[in-house]
Amino acid sequence: MITHEESLENFKDQLQYALDNYTSHGIKPEDIDHIVMGGLGGSGIGARFAKNFFYELSDKSIEVVSDYHLPNYIGNRTLLILASYSGETEETLSMLAEGLQANCKIVTISSGGILAEISEENQFKTYAVPEGYQPRMAFGFSSAINFLILADLLGIDNITDEFKHTIKTYENGNDWKESAQRMLNYFDAKVKNKFVIVADRNAEPTATRFAQQIQENAKLEAFVNVLPENNHNVLETYYSALPSNFVLLDGNSNERVTQRFNFLKGVLKENNIPFVTINFDGAVISEIYKTVHILDWFSILLSNKVGADNMQVKNITELKKYLSKN
């Protein structure tokens, strides 16, 4: 199994693989009414990035589903994109069965398994990715392919150039690891606190990915709150020192939301709550991947700091065994 460190050190190879192996799905925008993207955990997070990126670019509704069941409105004018790295994720296979029943136009992403077998039997467009990774560390494959699928459908031609530029930025990868180490040093005495990640809309997928990585790699609690909604409820809990580390991810989605971040920083300072802020352009692919890469490194360095085995997910494995018996 490829280690997480190796995955990050060679991450640009995943993006290059996606570019080199992508071929058009051939589905025309006039043949569909909406897009549903399905997947769980490390396989599903790429869909959330793609949905968010095309939020203001698509004239088709895009929904991400991480469940057993698809919306009732699916039909033969639905593009259903399903991703499961193993090809064995039971929720994704349930969605596949429903998509088949509803005669959806189906595209799949996997390294094999039942998902690939059924896709081949039904001659669905399928994108194969290499084996040997933990699903959460195969993010480059699934996310890039999801971007390319939607760009292809929507006729956005410059997406390939944006990915080529992104790949070049990975020449500075060591600097990003050092940024993650500085961030970890800041939280040094309180690294076992739970992590609260506050994000705007542009940064919400990055925040969700970061929380997942802390949870799976470092075995620590992590939660996501999104602005402006956070300011209508969660803000009322910030009146004293909390056993939490805050990470503020401002993806520059809205100047008013940036002002909300500024107010929140004042509240956290007043109550001596540790926080770091990361500002990035959440509408630029290279900036998205850079930020994810820094935070992925943080989760690995954090796991080493607290003595967690980042390659093992015992509880998840036991859950799968339990479900297989019941």
N, C-alpha and C positions, 0 to 999 in steps of 0.2 A: 504493500500500500504506500502510495506517495505521501510523504509527510506534509504537514501544513506549511512548514518553512520552505520546502521545495516548491510547493504550489505557488507561494507568494514570490519567491525568487525568480520563477519562470512564468509568472502570470501572463506576460505579454504574449507568450506562445499560445495561450488559449484564445486570445483575441485574433491572433494571426490565423489560427486554425479555422475559426469561424469565417473569416474573410475568404480564406483559400478554398473552403469547401461549401460555401453557400451557393445554392442555385435556386432560381425562382420557383415559387410554388404555383405560379400561373393563375392564381385566383384574381378575378377582376373586381374592383370596388363596386361596380354596378350590379354584381351578382350577390352581394351581401347587404344586410341591413345593420348588423351589429357584430361585435367581436367579443368572444368570451375566452379568457385565458385561464387555464386550470393548472394547479400544482401546489405542492406542499413544501414547507421548510426551505432548504437550500436549493431545491429544484424549482420552487414556485416564486422565489424572491425576484428572479429576473423578469418575470411578468410584471411585477409591481413597478420596477424601474421603467420598463417600456411603456406601460400605461401612463405613468406620470409624465414621461418625456413627451408623449404625443397628446397630452391633455389639451393643449391649445392648438394642435396641428391637425387633429383628426375630425372629420365631419361624421364619423361613425362613433357610436357609443362603444366604450371599452369597459368591460367588467372583468375583475380578477376573482376567481372562486377557489377557495381552499377548503373544500368540503366534499362529502360524498355525492351531493346532488347539485344539478345545474338548475338555473332559473327555468320557470315554466314556459317562457317565451321562446326558447330555442326551437329552431326548425331548419328547413333546407336553405334558408338565407342567413344562417349563422355560421361565421367562421369560428371554429373551436380549435384553439391551440393548447395542446397538452404537453407538459414537461414532467418527466420522472427520470432522474439520472439512472436509477437501477432498472427502471421499467417494470417494477414490481409494487409500487406504492398503491395500496388498496383503494384509497380515496380517489386517486387519479384513474384507476381502472374502472371504478364505479362511474365516474364522469364519462369515460370512454364508452361504456355500455349505453348510457343515456344518450350520448351524442350519436351513436350508431342507430339507436331506436328512432331518434328524431330526424335522421338523415342530414345531419350537419355536414358542412364542409370541414374536414378534420386534417390538421397538421400536427405532427408529433416530434418531440425531442427526447432522445434517450440514448443510453449506451447499450441497450439490448433488452432482455427480459420479455415479459408478456406484451408490454406496450408495443415493442418493436415487432413482435411476431404478428399481432393482430393488425398492425399498420401495414405490414407487408402483405398479409392475406387479403386485405381490402384495398390495396394499392393506394394508400394514403401517402401524401408527401411526408417523408420522415427525414429528420436530420440526426444522423448518428454522431455521437461524441465519444472520445476515447475512454476506456475503462481505467481503473486504478486509483481514482481520486475518492476522497470522502465527498459525498454530494454537496456539502456546503462549500467545499473548496473548488468545485467545478463551476463556480459562479460565472467565470469569463465565458465559458462555452454557451450556457443557457441564456445569459443576459444578452450577449451580442447577437445570438441567433434570433431572439425575440425582437430586438431592435431592427434587425435586417428584414424579418418577416413583415413587420408593420410598415417599415419604410418602403418596401417593395409594393405592398398593397396600396399605399397612399401616394405613391409616385414621388417620393422624396429622394432625389438623386444624390445629394451630397453626403449621405450617411457614410458611405464607404470612405470618403476622404476624411471625415471626422474620425473614423476608427484608425485610419493610417496615422493621423496626427497623434491620436491617443497612444498608439503603440510606441511612437518615437519618444513620448514623454517618460516612458518607463526606463529610459537611460538614467533618470534621476531617482531610481527606485531606492537606492541606499539612503538618500536624503529623507525619503518618506519613512523608512524604518527608524531613522534617528528622530524624526518628528514624533513618532509613536512613543519612543523611549522617553523623550522629554515630557510628553503628556503623562506617561506612567509615573515618572519621577515626581510630578506635581501632586499626584494623589498618594504618594508613597506610604504615608502612615495610615491611610484609610482605604487601602485598596480592596479590603473585604467588605466595605460598605456596598449597599445596593446602588446601582447606577440608574439615574433618571435622565433620559435623553429627551430634550425638548427640540422640536423641529418645526419648520414651516412646511407648506405643501411641497415645495420643490425638494426638500430634504427628507420628507417622510419615508421614502423607500430606503434611503441611506440609514436613517435612524432605526428602522425595523431590522435591516441587515445587521447593524451594529449590536442591537440587543440580542439577536439570535446568536451572534458570534460569542458574545460574553457568556450567554447562557450555556451554549454547547461546549465551548472551548475552556472557559475559566470556571464553569459550574457556579456562577454567581447570579444573583437576581438582577434583572435589567428590565426597565419599563419605558414606554414611549408615550410622550404627550405632544400634541400638535397644536401649534398656534394658527389661528386665533382662538380656537375652542378652549385651549388650556386656560385662557384668561377669563373665561366665563364660569369656571368651576374649580379646577385644580389649584389655581392661584390662592384660593382661600385657605389652603393647608400650609402656606409658607409664612408662619408667624414666629418661628423659633428655629434653633439649630436642629437639623435633621440628620439621621444616620445615613446620609445619601451623598453620592458624588454626582454632580450635574455636568452634562455635556450639552452645550447649546449648539445646534446645527442650523445656521442661517443660510439657506440656499438662495437668498435674495429674490424671493417670489413677489414681494410687495413691500413698498416703503413703509406702509402703516404697520405691517408685521415686524419690520426691523425696529420700529419705535417700541413695539411691544417687547421685543427682546431687550432693548435698552432698559426699559422699566424693570423687567424681570431680573436683570443683572443687579440693579440697585437693591431689590428686595433680598436677593441672595447674599450680597455683600453685607447688608444691614444685619443679617442673621448669622454671619460667619459660616455660610455653607459653601464648601469648595466647588468651583466650577471652572470649566474651560470653554472657550468659544471657538468654533471653526466656521469661518465665512468662506463660501464658495459659490460659484455660479451654477445653480442646479439645472440650468437649461443648456449647459455645454457638456458634451459627452466626456471630454478629457478631464474636466473638473470633477465630474461625478466619480469617474474611476479612480482618480487620484485620491479623493476623500475616502472612498471605500477601502482603498489599499492601505492608507494610513491607519484606519480604524481596524482593519483586519489584523495588521501587525500588532496593534495595541492589544487585541484580544489574545493573541498568541503570547506576547510578552507578559501579559497579565496572568495567563494560565501558568506560565513558568514561575512567576513571582509567588503565586499562592500554592504552588505545588500540585496543580490539577493536571490530569492526563488528558490532553486535548484531543487525542486520537480515539478515545473511548467514549461511548455514550451508553452506559450500562442500563440506565432506566428506560431509555428509548428501545434498546434491544429487548429488554425484558417485557416491555409493553407489547411489542410485536409478537413475541412468543405467546403471551397471554391471549392476544386477540386471535392468533392462529388456532388456539385450542377451544375458543368460545365463539 
